[in-house]
Amino acid sequence: MNRKLEKRVPIRRRVLVLFLVTLLVGLLAASVTGVFCISWIKESTEKVLTSQIERNLKNMVLQKAIAADARLEHYEKYIEFVTDYIEDMYRNRVQMIARGYIYDPPVDTHDFALTRGFINDEMKAEDFREELFFFSNLEQVLAPIATANEKLITTLYVGSKSGLMTSYDRFSYLSVPEPGHELVYDFFHSSWYQQGMKEKGVFYTDLYLDSQGRGMTITVASPFLNENGEFEGVNCADFDITALFFELLSVNAGENAMSFALDKNGALISPDAQEITLEAYTGLKPEDLERLRTTPDGIIKTESALYVSVPIERVGWTLCVSVPTRTIHDMIQDSDRYIVHAYLVFVGIAILIILVAVFMANRVASIVTRPIEQLGRDMRIISDGDLTYRAPVRRNDEIGDVTSQMNEMVDRLQFTMRELLSSQQHADAMSRLATVDALTGVRNKTAYDERIRIVEKELAEGKTEFGLVMIDLNYLKVINDNYGHEKGNVAIKTLCKLICEVFAHSPVFRIGGDEFVVLLEGADYQNVDNLLAQFKNRVRQLDEDKTLAPWTRVSAAIGYARYDARKDTGTDSVLARADQEMYRCKGDMKRK
C-alpha cells in the first residue's frame, strides 16, 4: 500500500494510445487476412457454384419428373377403373348379356361413340351376338371417362381374345366402315395386344405421333381376366400428352440451357426425332449418354456442358437438362467480381467505423475506461475463487482507493472462508461415509434410496426414460465356506469392478451383501441391449477362465426392466420386474 506510485497520467491519454496501436495492428492483420481469403475464395468459387448449380438443376428436373409421374399415375387410374369394371362384368356375365343391346357403328357423328370391329373379315356380327350384348355394357363406364377428358383421351378400346374389338373414339366417324361392312383390324399382332399378353398390370407403349394428326400420343393399357382368372384381352386408352410433354421440357434453367427427354432405349423423344440425331440435338456422344444413364446421381460433365438427368420410372423415360460450360464460367467470373466489390466495400465501411470508433473512444476515455476494465479483471479473478490474489494499485486516483479497499475486504473474506471450509470439510466427510459402500467404494443403499426419491419426483414431472439393472453374485456362500470371507469380499469387489466398467456412464449401488443395482439413464439407457450383452459376455469369460482363482472367476445373474407407464406405478415395480428377470436368469444359469 505504501509503495511509490507511477506518475499520474490521465485515463483518456492511456486509452487513446492503446486504441491507436491496436487499430494499426488490426488493420495490418485484416489486410493480410483479406488477401489470403480472396485468393482462397476465388479458388473454391468454381467448385461451390458448380455444386450449387448441380443441386438446383437436379431439384428443378426432379420436380418436373415428379409432376409428370403424378400425371401418368392419374392416367393409370382410368385404365385400372375400366379393367376392374370389365372383370366385374365377367363375374356377372349372364346379367350383363341380359340387359345389353347390340351396338352398330354410328352413321355420322363427331362425338364419342361406341364402335366395333373384328380381327378378320370372316367374323360376322350374327356369330357374336352374346359378345356384342356383353361389351355394349362398356358404354356406361367409357362415356363419362371420355367426355370428362375430351382434350386428353382420344380413344378408349378393348380387344378380346375372341377377336372382338370395342372402341369409344372421339373421332369415330373417321374410321366407320360403309353400311353393310365391318371394321377389320388384326389387333392380335399389334404391339399393345402382344405386350398385354405378357404383362400383369398397367403398362405403357412407346410415345408416337398419332396417325390422324391428333398429337403426341402414348397408350396406357392393362390386361383383363375372366371370372376364372384367365387372360381374356387387353384394355387400352390413347392419351394425347403433347401438352404434358412440352410442360415436362419447360425447365427454366437459365440462358442457353436446354431440356430434352430420352426413351427407355436412350433415343431422343421429340416430334422431329426422325429428322435429327441425338448428338446433333443434345451434344451427347454415345459414351456420354451411357455415363449419363448409369451414373448414380444422374450428373455428368463434358467439355461443352453440364448434364443433369432424372428417370421417370413409370414410362422408362429420362428427363435431362444441359447447361453450357461457358455459362457456368460466366457465373463464376461474375461471382468473383462480386466478391472483390464486396471486399472493397467492407474495407471502406471498416475504415469509416474505425474513424467513428476513434471519436467515440476519445469521448468515453475522457470519463473512465481502461482503469475500470483492469479493476474488473481483478475482481473476476477473485470472484472465480482465487482469494490469494491481490489487485495491484495502478492509479493514484479514486480507482486506486477502490482497489485498496477491495484488497482489505478480500483479506477479511479469506479469513472467514478458512473457518467455514474447516466446518464444511468435516460435514462432507460425514456425508461420504453415510452414502459410500466401505467395501467397494460405490454408492450404498442409503445413496440408492436418496436417488430413487429424486427419480420419483422426476416421474411426477413427466420424465419416464429410465431403467433398473439388478445384478446378484452367484455362489458367494460357497466361496465364503470354502475359502473364507476375505476371498468372498474379493469376489464382490471383482464383480463391482466389472459392473462399473460395463455401465461406465450410470450410477452403481450396492444395496445388499452380493446385490447391485444400476440406474440407467441417457446414453446407457439408449444402448442397454449392447451393455447387457457385453456384461453377460464378460461374466462368461471370467467364469470360463480356468487360470483364475475360484474367487475371481465370478458368476452373476442379471435382470433389467425399463419404466413402462402402462404397468409401472413407480420405481418399486420397475425394480421388482428387474429382480424377477434376474432370478429367471439365475435359474437359466443353474440349468445349464
C-alpha positions as CSV (number, residue, x, y, z in Angstrom):
1,M,0.0,0.0,0.0
2,N,2.9,2.3,0.7
3,R,4.9,1.6,-2.5
4,K,5.7,4.6,-4.7
5,L,3.0,5.0,-7.4
6,E,3.9,5.8,-11.0
7,K,3.5,9.3,-12.3
8,R,-0.2,10.2,-12.7
9,V,-1.3,10.1,-16.3
10,P,-4.9,10.9,-17.5
11,I,-7.0,7.9,-18.3
12,R,-8.0,9.5,-21.6
13,R,-4.5,9.6,-22.9
14,R,-3.8,6.0,-21.9
15,V,-6.9,4.7,-23.7
16,L,-6.2,6.6,-26.9
17,V,-2.6,5.4,-27.2
18,L,-3.6,1.8,-26.7
19,F,-6.5,2.1,-29.1
20,L,-4.4,3.6,-31.9
21,V,-1.8,0.9,-31.5
22,T,-4.5,-1.8,-31.6
23,L,-6.1,-0.1,-34.6
24,L,-2.9,-0.2,-36.6
25,V,-2.2,-3.8,-35.8
26,G,-5.8,-4.8,-36.6
27,L,-5.7,-3.0,-40.0
28,L,-2.5,-4.8,-40.9
29,A,-3.9,-8.2,-39.8
30,A,-7.1,-7.6,-41.6
31,S,-5.3,-6.7,-44.9
32,V,-3.2,-9.8,-44.8
33,T,-6.2,-12.0,-43.9
34,G,-8.3,-10.3,-46.6
35,V,-5.7,-11.0,-49.4
36,F,-5.5,-14.6,-48.3
37,C,-9.2,-15.0,-48.1
38,I,-9.8,-13.5,-51.6
39,S,-7.3,-15.9,-53.1
40,W,-8.8,-18.9,-51.3
41,I,-12.4,-17.8,-52.2
42,K,-11.5,-17.5,-55.9
43,E,-10.0,-20.9,-56.0
44,S,-13.0,-22.5,-54.3
45,T,-15.8,-20.5,-56.0
46,E,-16.0,-22.7,-59.1
47,K,-16.4,-25.8,-57.1
48,V,-19.0,-24.3,-54.8
49,L,-21.0,-22.7,-57.6
50,T,-20.8,-25.8,-59.8
51,S,-22.1,-27.8,-56.9
52,Q,-24.9,-25.3,-56.3
53,I,-25.9,-25.3,-59.9
54,E,-26.0,-29.1,-60.0
55,R,-28.2,-29.2,-56.9
56,N,-30.5,-26.5,-58.3
57,L,-30.8,-28.2,-61.7
58,K,-31.3,-31.6,-60.0
59,N,-34.1,-30.2,-57.9
60,M,-35.8,-28.5,-60.9
61,V,-35.6,-31.6,-63.0
62,L,-36.7,-33.8,-60.1
63,Q,-39.8,-31.6,-59.5
64,K,-40.7,-31.8,-63.2
65,A,-40.3,-35.6,-63.2
66,I,-42.4,-36.0,-60.0
67,A,-45.2,-33.9,-61.5
68,A,-45.1,-35.9,-64.8
69,D,-45.1,-39.1,-62.9
70,A,-48.1,-38.0,-60.9
71,R,-50.0,-37.1,-64.1
72,L,-49.1,-40.5,-65.5
73,E,-50.3,-42.2,-62.4
74,H,-53.6,-40.4,-62.7
75,Y,-53.9,-41.8,-66.3
76,E,-53.4,-45.3,-64.8
77,K,-56.4,-44.8,-62.5
78,Y,-58.7,-44.6,-65.6
79,I,-57.3,-47.9,-67.0
80,E,-57.4,-49.6,-63.7
81,F,-61.0,-48.5,-63.2
82,V,-62.1,-49.8,-66.6
83,T,-60.2,-53.0,-66.1
84,D,-61.9,-53.6,-62.8
85,Y,-65.3,-52.9,-64.4
86,I,-64.6,-55.4,-67.2
87,E,-63.5,-58.1,-64.8
88,D,-66.6,-57.4,-62.7
89,M,-68.7,-57.8,-65.9
90,Y,-67.2,-61.3,-66.4
91,R,-68.2,-62.2,-62.9
92,N,-71.7,-61.1,-63.8
93,R,-71.7,-62.2,-67.4
94,V,-75.3,-63.5,-67.6
95,Q,-76.8,-60.4,-66.1
96,M,-74.8,-58.1,-68.4
97,I,-75.9,-60.0,-71.5
98,A,-79.5,-60.0,-70.4
99,R,-79.6,-56.2,-70.1
100,G,-77.3,-55.3,-73.1
101,Y,-78.1,-54.3,-76.7
102,I,-76.3,-54.9,-80.0
103,Y,-74.5,-51.7,-81.0
104,D,-73.8,-50.6,-84.5
105,P,-71.2,-48.1,-85.8
106,P,-72.6,-44.6,-85.9
107,V,-73.5,-43.3,-89.3
108,D,-72.5,-39.7,-88.9
109,T,-71.2,-38.3,-85.7
110,H,-68.5,-36.0,-84.4
111,D,-68.9,-37.1,-80.8
112,F,-67.6,-40.0,-78.9
113,A,-69.4,-43.2,-79.9
114,L,-69.2,-46.9,-79.2
115,T,-68.0,-48.8,-82.3
116,R,-67.0,-52.4,-83.0
117,G,-64.5,-54.2,-85.2
118,F,-63.3,-57.8,-85.8
119,I,-60.0,-59.5,-86.2
120,N,-60.8,-60.5,-89.7
121,D,-63.5,-60.3,-92.3
122,E,-64.6,-63.9,-91.7
123,M,-66.3,-62.9,-88.4
124,K,-69.9,-61.7,-88.6
125,A,-71.9,-59.8,-86.0
126,E,-74.6,-62.6,-86.1
127,D,-72.0,-65.0,-84.7
128,F,-71.1,-62.7,-81.8
129,R,-74.5,-61.6,-80.6
130,E,-73.8,-62.5,-77.0
131,E,-70.3,-60.8,-77.1
132,L,-71.9,-57.7,-78.6
133,F,-74.6,-57.8,-75.9
134,F,-71.9,-58.2,-73.3
135,F,-69.5,-55.5,-74.4
136,S,-72.3,-53.0,-75.1
137,N,-72.4,-52.5,-71.4
138,L,-69.0,-50.8,-71.5
139,E,-70.5,-47.6,-72.8
140,Q,-71.9,-46.7,-69.4
141,V,-68.3,-46.6,-67.9
142,L,-66.4,-45.4,-71.0
143,A,-68.7,-42.5,-71.8
144,P,-68.2,-40.4,-68.6
145,I,-64.4,-41.1,-68.7
146,A,-64.1,-40.0,-72.3
147,T,-66.3,-36.9,-72.1
148,A,-64.7,-35.7,-68.9
149,N,-61.2,-36.0,-70.6
150,E,-62.2,-34.9,-74.1
151,K,-59.0,-33.0,-74.8
152,L,-56.8,-35.7,-73.2
153,I,-58.2,-39.1,-74.2
154,T,-58.6,-39.7,-77.9
155,T,-59.7,-43.4,-77.9
156,L,-60.7,-46.0,-75.3
157,Y,-60.7,-49.5,-76.7
158,V,-60.9,-53.2,-75.6
159,G,-59.5,-56.1,-77.6
160,S,-60.8,-59.5,-76.5
161,K,-59.2,-62.9,-77.3
162,S,-62.4,-63.8,-79.1
163,G,-61.5,-61.4,-81.9
164,L,-63.9,-58.6,-81.0
165,M,-62.6,-55.0,-80.6
166,T,-64.8,-52.5,-78.8
167,S,-63.9,-48.7,-79.2
168,Y,-65.0,-45.5,-77.8
169,D,-63.5,-42.9,-80.2
170,R,-63.7,-39.1,-80.2
171,F,-63.3,-39.2,-84.0
172,S,-65.2,-42.4,-84.6
173,Y,-66.7,-41.1,-87.8
174,L,-63.2,-41.2,-89.4
175,S,-63.0,-45.0,-89.0
176,V,-66.6,-46.1,-89.5
177,P,-66.9,-48.5,-92.5
178,E,-69.6,-48.3,-95.2
179,P,-73.0,-49.7,-94.3
180,G,-73.1,-53.4,-94.6
181,H,-69.4,-53.8,-93.9
182,E,-67.4,-54.3,-90.6
183,L,-64.2,-52.7,-89.5
184,V,-61.5,-55.3,-89.7
185,Y,-58.3,-54.8,-87.7
186,D,-55.9,-57.6,-86.9
187,F,-55.1,-56.3,-83.4
188,F,-53.7,-59.7,-82.3
189,H,-50.4,-58.6,-84.0
190,S,-50.4,-55.1,-82.6
191,S,-47.7,-54.2,-80.1
192,W,-50.2,-53.3,-77.3
193,Y,-52.0,-56.6,-77.5
194,Q,-48.8,-58.6,-77.7
195,Q,-47.3,-56.8,-74.7
196,G,-50.6,-57.0,-72.8
197,M,-50.5,-60.8,-73.1
198,K,-47.2,-60.7,-71.1
199,E,-47.9,-58.0,-68.5
200,K,-49.6,-58.5,-65.1
201,G,-50.8,-54.9,-64.7
202,V,-50.9,-51.5,-66.2
203,F,-48.2,-50.8,-68.8
204,Y,-47.2,-48.1,-71.3
205,T,-46.3,-48.2,-75.0
206,D,-43.7,-46.1,-76.6
207,L,-44.5,-42.5,-77.4
208,Y,-45.7,-42.0,-81.0
209,L,-47.3,-39.4,-83.3
210,D,-51.0,-40.2,-83.9
211,S,-51.7,-41.2,-87.5
212,Q,-54.7,-39.0,-87.6
213,G,-52.7,-35.9,-86.6
214,R,-54.0,-35.7,-83.0
215,G,-50.6,-35.0,-81.4
216,M,-48.0,-36.9,-79.4
217,T,-49.7,-40.0,-78.1
218,I,-49.0,-42.7,-75.5
219,T,-51.1,-45.8,-75.0
220,V,-51.8,-46.9,-71.4
221,A,-53.1,-50.4,-71.2
222,S,-53.8,-53.3,-68.9
223,P,-54.7,-57.0,-69.5
224,F,-58.1,-58.2,-68.0
225,L,-59.1,-61.6,-66.8
226,N,-62.3,-63.6,-66.7
227,E,-64.1,-64.9,-63.7
228,N,-61.7,-67.9,-63.6
229,G,-58.6,-65.7,-63.6
230,E,-57.7,-66.4,-67.2
231,F,-56.5,-63.9,-69.8
232,E,-59.4,-62.5,-71.8
233,G,-58.0,-59.5,-73.6
234,V,-56.4,-56.0,-73.2
235,N,-58.0,-52.7,-72.2
236,C,-56.3,-49.5,-73.6
237,A,-56.6,-45.8,-73.8
238,D,-54.7,-43.4,-76.1
239,F,-53.7,-40.2,-74.3
240,D,-52.7,-37.1,-76.1
241,I,-49.7,-36.0,-74.0
242,T,-48.5,-33.2,-76.3
243,A,-49.2,-30.6,-73.6
244,L,-47.7,-32.8,-70.8
245,F,-44.6,-33.4,-72.9
246,F,-43.8,-29.8,-73.6
247,E,-44.7,-28.9,-70.0
248,L,-42.2,-31.6,-68.9
249,L,-39.5,-29.9,-71.0
250,S,-40.3,-26.4,-69.8
251,V,-37.4,-26.3,-67.3
252,N,-36.3,-22.8,-66.7
253,A,-32.6,-23.5,-66.2
254,G,-31.2,-20.1,-67.4
255,E,-29.9,-18.7,-70.7
256,N,-28.6,-21.2,-73.3
257,A,-29.9,-24.1,-71.2
258,M,-31.7,-27.0,-73.0
259,S,-34.1,-29.7,-71.8
260,F,-34.9,-32.9,-73.6
261,A,-36.2,-36.4,-72.9
262,L,-34.9,-39.9,-73.8
263,D,-36.9,-43.1,-74.1
264,K,-36.1,-46.4,-72.4
265,N,-33.7,-47.2,-75.2
266,G,-31.8,-43.9,-74.9
267,A,-33.4,-42.4,-78.1
268,L,-34.4,-38.8,-78.3
269,I,-38.2,-38.2,-77.7
270,S,-39.2,-35.3,-80.0
271,P,-41.8,-34.5,-82.6
272,D,-38.9,-34.3,-85.1
273,A,-36.9,-37.1,-83.6
274,Q,-36.7,-38.9,-87.0
275,E,-35.0,-35.9,-88.6
276,I,-32.2,-35.2,-86.2
277,T,-29.6,-37.3,-84.3
278,L,-29.2,-37.3,-80.6
279,E,-25.7,-36.0,-80.7
280,A,-26.6,-33.2,-83.1
281,Y,-29.6,-32.2,-80.9
282,T,-28.1,-32.6,-77.4
283,G,-24.3,-32.7,-77.9
284,L,-24.2,-36.1,-76.2
285,K,-21.9,-38.7,-77.7
286,P,-22.7,-42.4,-77.3
287,E,-20.2,-42.8,-74.4
288,D,-21.5,-39.7,-72.7
289,L,-25.1,-41.0,-73.0
290,E,-24.1,-44.2,-71.4
291,R,-22.4,-42.4,-68.5
292,L,-25.5,-40.2,-68.0
293,R,-27.8,-43.1,-67.8
294,T,-25.7,-45.2,-65.5
295,T,-24.2,-42.6,-63.1
296,P,-25.8,-42.9,-59.7
297,D,-26.5,-39.1,-59.2
298,G,-27.5,-38.6,-62.9
299,I,-24.9,-35.8,-63.4
300,I,-22.1,-35.7,-65.9
301,K,-19.8,-33.0,-67.2
302,T,-18.4,-32.8,-70.7
303,E,-16.1,-30.2,-72.3
304,S,-19.0,-28.3,-73.6
305,A,-21.8,-28.7,-71.0
306,L,-23.1,-29.9,-67.7
307,Y,-25.9,-32.6,-67.9
308,V,-28.4,-33.5,-65.2
309,S,-30.9,-36.3,-65.6
310,V,-33.8,-37.8,-63.6
311,P,-35.6,-41.1,-64.6
312,I,-39.3,-41.3,-64.9
313,E,-39.6,-44.9,-64.0
314,R,-43.2,-45.3,-64.8
315,V,-42.7,-45.0,-68.5
316,G,-38.9,-45.6,-68.7
317,W,-38.1,-42.1,-69.8
318,T,-35.2,-39.9,-68.7
319,L,-35.7,-36.2,-68.3
320,C,-32.4,-34.2,-69.0
321,V,-31.2,-30.6,-68.8
322,S,-27.9,-29.3,-70.1
323,V,-26.2,-26.0,-69.2
324,P,-23.2,-24.9,-71.4
325,T,-19.9,-24.8,-69.6
326,R,-19.3,-21.2,-70.7
327,T,-22.5,-20.2,-68.9
328,I,-21.1,-21.6,-65.6
329,H,-17.8,-19.9,-66.2
330,D,-19.6,-16.6,-66.7
331,M,-21.4,-17.0,-63.5
332,I,-18.1,-17.8,-61.7
333,Q,-16.5,-14.7,-63.1
334,D,-19.5,-12.6,-62.0
335,S,-19.2,-14.1,-58.6
336,D,-15.5,-13.2,-58.4
337,R,-16.3,-9.6,-59.3
338,Y,-19.0,-9.5,-56.6
339,I,-16.5,-10.9,-54.1
340,V,-13.9,-8.3,-54.9
341,H,-16.5,-5.5,-54.8
342,A,-17.9,-6.8,-51.5
343,Y,-14.4,-6.8,-50.0
344,L,-13.7,-3.3,-51.1
345,V,-17.0,-2.1,-49.7
346,F,-16.2,-4.0,-46.5
347,V,-12.8,-2.2,-46.2
348,G,-14.4,1.2,-46.8
349,I,-17.1,0.6,-44.2
350,A,-14.5,-0.8,-41.7
351,I,-12.4,2.4,-42.1
352,L,-15.4,4.5,-41.6
353,I,-16.4,2.5,-38.5
354,I,-12.8,2.8,-37.1
355,L,-12.9,6.6,-37.5
356,V,-16.2,6.8,-35.7
357,A,-14.8,4.5,-33.1
358,V,-11.8,6.7,-32.5
359,F,-14.0,9.6,-31.9
360,M,-16.3,7.7,-29.6
361,A,-13.3,6.2,-27.7
362,N,-11.9,9.7,-27.1
363,R,-15.3,10.7,-25.6
364,V,-15.6,7.6,-23.5
365,A,-12.0,7.7,-22.3
366,S,-12.4,11.2,-21.0
367,I,-14.5,9.7,-18.3
368,V,-13.3,6.2,-17.4
369,T,-12.3,3.2,-19.4
370,R,-9.1,1.2,-19.0
371,P,-8.8,1.6,-15.2
372,I,-12.3,0.2,-14.8
373,E,-11.6,-2.7,-17.1
374,Q,-8.4,-3.5,-15.2
375,L,-10.3,-3.4,-11.9
376,G,-13.0,-5.5,-13.4
377,R,-10.4,-8.2,-14.4
378,D,-9.0,-8.2,-10.9
379,M,-12.5,-8.6,-9.5
380,R,-13.2,-11.5,-11.8
381,I,-10.0,-13.4,-10.7
382,I,-11.1,-13.0,-7.1
383,S,-14.8,-13.9,-7.8
384,D,-13.6,-17.1,-9.6
385,G,-12.2,-18.3,-6.2
386,D,-8.6,-17.1,-6.1
387,L,-8.6,-15.4,-2.7
388,T,-4.8,-15.3,-2.6
389,Y,-4.9,-12.7,-5.4
390,R,-4.4,-9.1,-4.6
391,A,-5.2,-6.4,-7.1
392,P,-2.3,-4.1,-7.9
393,V,-2.9,-0.4,-7.1
394,R,-2.3,1.0,-10.5
395,R,-3.6,4.5,-10.2
396,N,-3.3,7.4,-7.8
397,D,-6.9,8.3,-8.1
398,E,-10.4,7.1,-6.9
399,I,-9.9,3.8,-8.8
400,G,-6.7,3.2,-6.7
401,D,-8.7,3.9,-3.5
402,V,-11.4,1.4,-4.5
403,T,-8.7,-1.2,-5.3
404,S,-7.1,-0.8,-1.8
405,Q,-10.5,-1.2,-0.1
406,M,-11.3,-4.3,-2.2
407,N,-8.0,-5.9,-1.2
408,E,-8.8,-5.3,2.5
409,M,-12.2,-6.8,2.0
410,V,-10.7,-10.0,0.4
411,D,-8.3,-10.4,3.4
412,R,-11.3,-10.4,5.8
413,L,-13.2,-12.8,3.4
414,Q,-10.3,-15.2,3.2
415,F,-10.2,-15.5,7.0
416,T,-13.9,-16.2,7.1
417,M,-13.7,-18.8,4.4
418,R,-11.0,-20.7,6.2
419,E,-13.3,-21.0,9.2
420,L,-16.2,-22.1,7.0
421,L,-14.0,-24.5,5.0
422,S,-13.0,-26.4,8.1
423,S,-16.6,-26.9,9.1
424,Q,-17.6,-27.9,5.6
425,Q,-14.8,-30.5,5.2
426,H,-16.0,-32.2,8.3
427,A,-19.6,-32.3,7.1
428,D,-18.5,-33.6,3.6
429,A,-16.5,-36.4,5.2
430,M,-19.5,-37.5,7.3
431,S,-21.8,-37.3,4.2
432,R,-19.5,-39.5,2.2
433,L,-19.3,-42.1,5.0
434,A,-23.1,-42.2,5.0
435,T,-23.6,-42.8,1.3
436,V,-20.5,-44.8,0.1
437,D,-20.1,-48.5,0.5
438,A,-17.0,-49.2,2.5
439,L,-16.0,-52.4,0.8
440,T,-16.4,-51.5,-2.9
441,G,-16.3,-47.7,-2.9
442,V,-19.6,-47.4,-4.9
443,R,-22.8,-45.9,-3.6
444,N,-24.6,-47.8,-0.8
445,K,-28.3,-48.5,0.0
446,T,-28.7,-45.0,1.6
447,A,-27.5,-43.3,-1.6
448,Y,-29.8,-45.6,-3.6
449,D,-32.8,-44.5,-1.5
450,E,-31.9,-40.8,-2.0
451,R,-31.5,-41.2,-5.7
452,I,-34.8,-43.1,-6.0
453,R,-36.6,-40.2,-4.3
454,I,-35.2,-37.9,-7.0
455,V,-36.4,-40.3,-9.7
456,E,-39.9,-40.5,-8.2
457,K,-40.0,-36.7,-8.2
458,E,-38.9,-36.7,-11.9
459,L,-41.6,-39.2,-12.7
460,A,-44.2,-36.9,-11.2
461,E,-42.9,-34.1,-13.5
462,G,-43.2,-36.3,-16.6
463,K,-39.7,-37.9,-17.0
464,T,-40.2,-41.6,-18.0
465,E,-37.0,-42.7,-19.7
466,F,-35.0,-44.8,-17.1
467,G,-34.4,-48.4,-16.3
468,L,-33.0,-50.5,-13.5
469,V,-30.5,-53.3,-13.7
470,M,-30.4,-55.9,-10.9
471,I,-27.2,-58.0,-10.5
472,D,-26.6,-60.8,-8.0
473,L,-23.3,-62.6,-7.4
474,N,-23.6,-66.4,-7.7
475,Y,-22.0,-68.9,-5.3
476,L,-20.9,-66.3,-2.7
477,K,-21.8,-68.7,0.2
478,V,-19.7,-71.5,-1.5
479,I,-16.7,-69.1,-1.7
480,N,-17.1,-68.0,1.9
481,D,-17.4,-71.6,3.2
482,N,-14.5,-73.0,1.2
483,Y,-12.1,-70.1,1.0
484,G,-13.1,-67.7,3.7
485,H,-15.0,-64.4,3.9
486,E,-11.9,-62.4,2.7
487,K,-12.0,-64.3,-0.6
488,G,-15.7,-63.7,-0.7
489,N,-15.0,-59.9,-0.4
490,V,-12.6,-60.2,-3.3
491,A,-15.3,-61.8,-5.4
492,I,-17.7,-59.0,-4.5
493,K,-15.1,-56.3,-5.4
494,T,-14.3,-58.2,-8.7
495,L,-17.9,-58.2,-9.7
496,C,-18.3,-54.5,-8.7
497,K,-15.3,-53.5,-10.8
498,L,-16.8,-55.4,-13.8
499,I,-20.2,-53.7,-13.4
500,C,-18.6,-50.2,-13.2
501,E,-16.6,-50.9,-16.3
502,V,-19.5,-52.0,-18.4
503,F,-22.0,-49.4,-17.1
504,A,-19.5,-46.6,-17.1
505,H,-22.0,-43.8,-17.5
506,S,-24.5,-44.9,-14.9
507,P,-24.6,-44.8,-11.1
508,V,-23.9,-48.2,-9.4
509,F,-25.3,-49.0,-6.0
510,R,-24.5,-52.0,-3.6
511,I,-27.9,-52.5,-1.9
512,G,-27.1,-55.8,-0.2
513,G,-24.3,-58.3,0.5
514,D,-24.0,-59.6,-3.1
515,E,-26.7,-57.4,-4.8
516,F,-26.0,-54.4,-7.0
517,V,-28.4,-52.0,-8.8
518,V,-27.6,-49.8,-11.8
519,L,-29.8,-46.8,-12.7
520,L,-29.7,-46.5,-16.5
521,E,-30.4,-43.0,-18.0
522,G,-29.2,-41.1,-21.1
523,A,-26.7,-43.0,-23.4
524,D,-26.6,-46.2,-21.3
525,Y,-30.4,-46.3,-21.4
526,Q,-30.4,-46.0,-25.1
527,N,-27.7,-48.6,-25.5
528,V,-28.9,-51.0,-22.9
529,D,-29.1,-54.1,-25.2
530,N,-25.5,-53.8,-26.1
531,L,-24.5,-53.2,-22.5
532,L,-26.4,-56.3,-21.2
533,A,-24.8,-58.5,-23.9
534,Q,-21.4,-57.1,-23.1
535,F,-21.9,-57.8,-19.3
536,K,-23.0,-61.4,-19.9
537,N,-20.1,-62.0,-22.3
538,R,-17.6,-60.6,-19.7
539,V,-19.1,-62.7,-16.9
540,R,-18.9,-65.8,-19.2
541,Q,-15.3,-65.1,-20.0
542,L,-14.4,-64.8,-16.3
543,D,-16.4,-68.0,-15.4
544,E,-14.7,-70.0,-18.1
545,D,-11.1,-68.8,-17.4
546,K,-9.5,-71.7,-15.7
547,T,-6.3,-69.8,-15.0
548,L,-8.1,-67.5,-12.4
549,A,-8.5,-68.2,-8.8
550,P,-12.0,-69.6,-7.9
551,W,-12.9,-66.4,-6.0
552,T,-12.1,-64.2,-9.1
553,R,-14.0,-66.4,-11.6
554,V,-17.1,-64.6,-10.7
555,S,-20.5,-65.7,-12.0
556,A,-23.5,-63.3,-11.7
557,A,-27.2,-63.2,-12.8
558,I,-28.6,-60.0,-14.3
559,G,-32.1,-58.7,-14.8
560,Y,-33.3,-55.5,-16.5
561,A,-36.6,-53.6,-16.6
562,R,-37.4,-50.2,-18.0
563,Y,-40.1,-47.9,-16.8
564,D,-43.4,-48.5,-18.6
565,A,-46.2,-46.0,-17.7
566,R,-48.8,-48.5,-18.7
567,K,-47.9,-51.1,-15.9
568,D,-45.5,-49.4,-13.5
569,T,-46.8,-47.2,-10.6
570,G,-43.3,-46.2,-9.6
571,T,-39.7,-47.3,-9.2
572,D,-40.6,-50.1,-6.9
573,S,-42.5,-52.0,-9.6
574,V,-39.6,-51.5,-12.1
575,L,-37.1,-52.9,-9.5
576,A,-39.5,-55.8,-8.8
577,R,-39.6,-56.7,-12.5
578,A,-35.8,-56.4,-12.8
579,D,-35.5,-58.6,-9.8
580,Q,-37.8,-61.2,-11.4
581,E,-35.8,-61.1,-14.6
582,M,-32.6,-61.6,-12.5
583,Y,-33.9,-64.7,-10.8
584,R,-35.1,-66.0,-14.1
585,C,-31.6,-65.5,-15.4
586,K,-30.1,-67.2,-12.3
587,G,-32.4,-70.2,-12.9
588,D,-31.3,-70.5,-16.5
589,M,-27.7,-70.4,-15.5
590,K,-28.2,-73.2,-13.0
591,R,-29.9,-75.4,-15.5
592,K,-27.0,-75.2,-18.0
